Amino acid sequence: MNTHIARTAIRTATAEFYDAYVLKNYARASVTFVRGHGTQVWDDEGRAYLDFTSGIAVNALGHCHPHWVAAMRRQVTELVHTSNLFRNPNQAELARRLVGYAGPGRVFFCNSGAEANETLIKLSRLHGVAKAGGVEGKCFKIICANNAFHGRTYGGMSATPQEKVRKGFAPLVPGFVFAELNNLQSFAALIDEDTAAIFIETIQGESGVHACTREFLGGLRALCDKHNLLLMLDEVQCGIGRTGKFYAFEHAGIRPDAIGMAKGLGGGMPIGAAWVREDRADLFHAGHHGSTFGGTPLACAAGLAVLDVIERENLLEKVTRQSAPWIAALEKLTAGFPQKVVAVRGAGYLTGVQLAGDIAPVMTRLRENGLLAVGAGNNTIRLLPPLNVSEEDLAKSVEIFRKALAD
Ligand SMILES: *Cc1c(COP(=O)(O)O)cnc(C)c1O
């Protein structure tokens, strides 16, 4: 068969099969991607795009980084899955290296951000039981932030006070209360003897790129110390180098009691992890928690390859060095289009451009001009380039943005 006809047939079938067979829980763009390399992806019509979604902050090394591909190829032919009934060397090594970044503690592996956060929520319940002298169901309150996003499981959703996430799913998990981000007093006011933990994103991603201030995080750390609460940070999106530090909380010079991570950790392979500080790690006993797929040799090989490249290519330093002028260039758009651009909020490669009006037409113009971005909140366009993006591609993204705004 003529290859053009074959491609057209596959294209038609893909659209038809989505319509007929895939659950309609997403408002998907009608674009089909078939190939990626570095910061570029190609659709099924052969069009190239600059991918500043990174698969929602997942492809930390861009598409198909050669070191990552080689590590995966090797591991696939050696050992893929054994379950957590047994040890595997990659899980041991990845745990050791994550502890190197997070500090003395222990790591649990799972497959997604929501599962990492479930682990933290369960940890806080165990902490509450210990705090209440072994009594269950007493000390279980978790203080979260307005506009948070912690995932789509029942725990994650219950920690996510957004109508669009929760509607239709009541009753939710009890015990979650909400305070205002960067308002320490609002958190302090909710603490009582039933409170077990404070759980927040270090930088809120989904709701529009809102970072915790240094003072706020320091204040939360002190509050948690004073009241024996766990400080649990969701670094699923902002962690693994995205802000130029391995974890975003490092900018504030604090250490939490637990960290949820996922997205960038596998460079495209599904993997999640929860780190628990040494003095809290013994709350989990054998049988308390688990995951059939968590920490497979293959997923951990992906995580190790991501850390290798972050370290060998000095990506933390590179993110810090290259992101500042890029964000400054994006900020100039605010001055250039004062009616259209309200603000640029950036922390390295987790950057949001807030618009005055609807983001949908601008997102479409960006895509038509060859730049893929992600919506956040109601009015913010998120740019999430891979950590190893070139200066040329960063400059190109600003030019495409300028063009889309001018149209
Ligand atoms: C994406 C995200 C999650 C959920 O991760 P999944 O892998 O989709 O379950 C949780 N928290 C934050 C901050 C996220 O950005």
The ligand as a Tripos MOL2 file, in Angstrom:
@<TRIPOS>MOLECULE
LIG
   15    15     1     0     0
SMALL
NO_CHARGES

@<TRIPOS>ATOM
      1 C1          0.2730   16.0080   38.4520 C.3       1 LIG1
      2 C2          0.1740   16.2550   39.8950 C.ar      1 LIG1
      3 C3         -0.3610   15.2950   40.7710 C.ar      1 LIG1
      4 C4         -0.9670   14.0090   40.2740 C.3       1 LIG1
      5 O1         -0.0450   13.1910   39.6470 O.3       1 LIG1
      6 P1         -0.5720   11.9240   38.7780 P.3       1 LIG1
      7 O2          0.6940   11.2730   38.3330 O.co2     1 LIG1
      8 O3         -1.4030   12.4680   37.6730 O.co2     1 LIG1
      9 O4         -1.3560   11.0760   39.7030 O.co2     1 LIG1
     10 C5         -0.3380   15.5690   42.1120 C.ar      1 LIG1
     11 N1          0.1660   16.7170   42.5930 N.ar      1 LIG1
     12 C6          0.6770   17.6550   41.7870 C.ar      1 LIG1
     13 C7          1.2610   18.9050   42.3780 C.3       1 LIG1
     14 C8          0.6880   17.4750   40.4160 C.ar      1 LIG1
     15 O5          1.1600   18.4230   39.6160 O.3       1 LIG1
@<TRIPOS>BOND
     1     1     2 1
     2     2     3 ar
     3     2    14 ar
     4     3     4 1
     5     3    10 ar
     6     4     5 1
     7     5     6 1
     8     6     7 2
     9     6     8 1
    10     6     9 1
    11    10    11 ar
    12    11    12 ar
    13    12    13 1
    14    12    14 ar
    15    14    15 1
@<TRIPOS>SUBSTRUCTURE
     1 LIG1         1 GROUP 0 **** ****
